Amino acid sequence: MEGIAVGTLILILLWGSASLVFAIITAMLASIRHRFAFGWFIVGLILGPLAIIFVLMCGHKYICPYCRQPVDPIARICPSCQKELIPAK
């Protein structure tokens, strides 16, 4: 009886630590892509490796070099500061 309880405890600890690792990786990738890292951390806790795939499928948010606000990748003028954006090469 105790062997089953110990085995179950080890399985739960392994699952929890793996889930935490996936959540941290997901949050880091989201932060690099200028996404809300804490929200993606929670998604990583729930979905595990699927969250990493989802965050990689999301495109980058482009940042205005003048006001540092996210802009649409095809925008030519920043909606926040109204400055002309340099097209990406």
N, C-alpha and C positions, 0 to 999 in steps of 0.2 A: 504493500500500500504506500509506503513512504517512497519507494522507487518511482512510482507514477507521479507523485507530487513533486519530487525533485526534478524529474524529467520535464514536467509541465512548466515548472518555474524557470528552468534553463531555456526552454523554448520561448517563453514569454519575454525573458530578458534579451534573448537574441533578436526576436522580432522587434522589440522596442528600440534596441540600439541601432538596428538596421534602418528602422523607420526614421530615427533621429538623424542618421547620416544622410539619408535621401533628402530629408527636409532641409538640412543645412546646405547641401549641394544645390538643391532647387532654389533656395533663397539667394545664394551667391550668383547663380546664373541669371536669376531675375534682376538682381541689382546691377549686374554688368549690362543688361539689356534695358536699363532704366525703367524697370517695372517695380511694383510695390512688393518689396522683399518679404515683409511680414505675412502678407496674404499668401504669397507663394510658399512660404515656410509652412503654413497651415495646410495648404494643398499637398505639399510634400509629405507631411505627416500622415495624411489620409490616403493618398494614392501611391506613395512610394516611388518606384522607378517610372511609373507612368507620368508623374508630375514633371520629371526631368525631360521626358519626351515632349510634353505639352509646352513647357517653357522654351524649349529649343525651337518648337514650331512657331512660336510667337515671334513676329518680326521685331527689329530694334525700333525703339522710339527715337526719333531724331531730336536733337537738342539744338536750340538756337544759340549760336556762338555769342550773341550780344546779351540776351536776357536770361539764358539758361532754362527756358521753358520748353516743354516738348512740343514739337510741331509735326505736321503731316509730312511724310517723306517726299511728296510731290509738290509741296508748297514752295512758292517763289518769294512770298512775303510772310514774315512772322506775324501771326495774328495778335500777339501780345505787344510787341514793340514796334511793329510796322516797318521794320528794316528789311531790306532786300537780302535774301539768303543766297549764298554762293552754291551753285549746283555741285553735287558730288560727282567726282570723276571716276 
